[in-house]
């Protein structure tokens, strides 16, 4: 149900879009609280009983529609994942921004263990594939789209563009060890939360694509290997539970570099409105340029 013209996207506009979507979906906007701001603005409503996701622009409508289909597929298989608010016709589209409403999970800040993550990912990859078609993983499309819009220096933009070009060539030569199939696309500890009963649930379903399963293993490996956000024991639990250690795969360093590039370009979307994000983009780009440690990358 599209309405109106495209509007600028910042936290204020995102909340305005959400309030209008709440009216159309007959959902109370009480207690709106911003959780994070990236490809989507994510809000808690009603003391966390509802989570709303507001897409950044109209180009994200197809992924959001796919996210809704994925949510129904996972629910049909009783897979432990985020559930849509079923009495709302979703997505609601306001000025080109697709809005979805989800059941809240406890306080939204209680995460699964890495062993549980490995078990859930193994279970996810073992599911019968959906009957609808998932697009192929094309990570460099996102890089190009983000860099074309990011408010960053021309020097950083040129460096990241050149790095993307060289990595795309290297990525095309990879030989994957695991089967090709459906992948979550953004599987990391921040996207596996506990519900009010303490059970882990997978969230952020808009990145589902068809691709190499190694893609879903990379972030947990990087969070240990590159950033020190997981301990050695936590990573070992994850790899053991899943049944494969992606760090021992010969293509790991290339895929890690691709993931790092995506982390920077994701953050670059906020550089024009968030000085801390802008500073972090510069710092991360410099570490890529010089080969410096990634241990001082700040989580966003």
N, C-alpha and C positions, 0 to 999 in steps of 0.2 A: 504494500500500500504506500507507494512513494508520494511524498508531498514536497512542494517548494523547490528552491534552488540549492545548489551546493554551497555550503558554508565553510569558513575556515575551521581548522580542527586544532583546538587547544583544550586544556582541562575545563575552562569555563564553557566553551561551546559544547564539549562532550556532555557535560552535566545538563545543559539546556536540551540537547537532543534526547538524553535519557528521560528527563521529566516529561517531555512530549510523548515519548514512546510509552511511558507508564500509563498515561491517560488512555492511549489507544488499546493497550493490553489489559486495562483494568487492574493494574498492579499498583499498590501504594508506594510512593517514592519516599516514605518516611526514613529518616536516618541515613541519607546518602553519604557514603564515605569512599573516596578514591583509594584503590589498592595499588594500581600501577598504570603506567601510561606508555604504550609502545605501539605495535600494530593495532591494538585495541586500547581503549580506556576501559579499565575494569573497576567496577564499583560494588561495594556491599550496600544492601538495602535491608531495612527492617531488622537491625541488629545482627546482620549476617545470615538471616534466614533465606535471603535471596541474593544471588550474585548476577550482575548485569554486565554485558560486554557490548561496547559501542565501537563499531569498526571505524577506522581512520578515514576512509573515503569510499567512493562508489566502486572502485576497482576491487574491493574486498567482498562485494556481494556474493559472487559465485563461491568463494571459499567458505563463507558463512552458511550459505545454503547447503554446501557439502557437509559442513560441521553438524548441521541439524540432522542430515541423513545418517551421518556416522553415529550420532548420539542414539538415534532410534535403532540402528543395527546393533550397537553394543548392548543396549537395553534388552533387545530381543534375545541376545545370547547370555543375558544375565552377567555380563562382564562388569566388574566393579569400576565404574567410571561416573563422571558427572552426569546428572540427569536434568533434562529440561523441565521447566515449569509447564506441565502438560495442558493446563487450561488456557494457555495463551497461544494464539496463532503466530508462529515464528518463521523467519525473523520479521520484526517490525522495521520498516524502512522510513527514516526521517531525513529529508534533504540528502538522500543518497547514502546515509549512514545506516548500516544494518545493525539492529539491536537484538540481542538474545537474552533470555532470562533463565537462570539455572537455580536449582536447589543449593542452598549454602551448605558448606561442610565445616561444622564445628566453628572454631574461631578463624579458620582460613590460614593459620600459621603453624599448624602441627603436621610435621612431615613424616612420611613413611621411612622405615629403615632401608638401607641400601639392599639388604637381602630381600626384603619384600618387593623392592623395585625390580630386582632381577627376576623374581618369580612372576610378578605381574607382566613384565615385558615378554617373558617366555610364553606365558599364557596368551597374551595378545597376539603374538606372531603365529601361534598355533591355531588361532581361530580360523574357521572356514571364511574365505574372503567374502566381502559384501557382494550383493547382486548388482549394485550400481558400479560404474567405472570410476576409479580414482585416477587423477592425472599422474603422469610420471614426475618423479623428483627432478626439478630443474633449479638447483640452488643459485645459479648465477643470474637467473632472471630477477630474483629479489635484490641481488646486489646492484644491478643496473638501475632498477626502479628506485631504490632508496637513494642511491648516489645522485640521480637526476634531480631529486627534490631536496636533498639535504642542504642546510645552511652551514657550510663548512668552507674552509679556505680552499682556493684552487690548487694549492700545493698538495694538501691532504687528499682532495678528490682525485687528482691526477695519479698520485701514488697508489691509492686504493684501486683505481680503475686498471692501472698497469698490473698490479698484483693479481687482480681478478682474472685478467687475460692469461697470465702465465699459469695460474692455478687451474683454470678451466682446461687448458691443454693437458696438464698433468692428471687431472681428474678423469679425463676421457681415456687415459691409458690404464686406469686401475683394473685389476682383476680381483673381483670380490670372492670371498670364501663362503659366504652364507647365501641362502636362497634369496631370490627376488620376490617381493610381495608387499602387502600393505605394511606401512610403517606410520608411527605416530607423528614423526617429524620434528618434535621438540621435547623429547623424553628426557627429563632431568628431575632432580629432587624437588624443585619448586613446583612441579606439575604433578606431584603424587602426594595428596593431602589425606589426612585422616578425617573421617566423618564423626558425628557426635557419639557413635558407638565405638570409636577407636579403630575402625577398619579403613585401610588405605584405599583411595579412589584416584583414578587418573583423570586429570582435568585438561583444559585447553585442547580441544579436539579439532580445531580448524586447520591444523597443519597436516592432516592425514593425506598421504600420497602413496603411490606405488614406487618402490625403490629397493636398494640393497639394505638388508637388515643391519649391517654395520652402522648405518646412519643413526639408528636409535641408540646404539651403544656408546657413541662418541662422547656425548656430553658428560656422562658419569666418569668416563676415563679421563677426560680433560680436567674435570673439576678436581680430581686427585692429582693427575700428572702435571698439569700446567699451573694450576691455581692454588693447590693445597687446600681446597674447600672440603675434600673428603680425606680421611686417613687411609693408610695402606690397608688396614684391616677392613675398613668399610668398603673399599674398592674390591678387595678379595672376595668379600661376601657377595657383592653384586655379580662379579664375573662367575663365581661358583654357582650362584642361584640360576643365572641365565644359561650357563653351560658353554661360554665362549669368552676368551679374553681378547678383546679387540686390539689391545696394545701389542700383542704378539703377532698381529697380522701385518704383512709387509707394507700395506697401503696406509697404515695408521697415520704417519706423519703428514701425508698429503691431505687426508681427510680432516685431520686436526687443524691444518692451516686453513682449509675451507671454512670450517666451523668458526675459527677465530675471526676470519674476515666477515662472516655473517654477524657475529656478535658486535663488531664495530659498526657495521652499516645499520644494524637494528638500532643502536644507540644514536647514530647520526641523525635519525629522524627527529630527535628532540633537541638537537644542538641549537636550533634557532630560538628556542623558548626557554631553555634550561642551561644556565651558565656552567653548572657542574657537569652536565652531560657533554657540553662542548669541550670543556677542559679534558674530560676523560677520553673523548674521541681522539684529541691531539696526542695524549699520552700513549694510548693504545697503538695508534698509527706509528708513533716514534719507536715503540718497542718492536714492531714488525720490521721497521726499516733497519734497525740496528742489531736485531737478534737478541735484545735484552730479555730478562726474565718477565714472565707474565704474572708473577706472584703479587704485584702491586695493583693489578686490575681490580677496581672496586666493583662489587656486585651492584646491579641496577635492576 
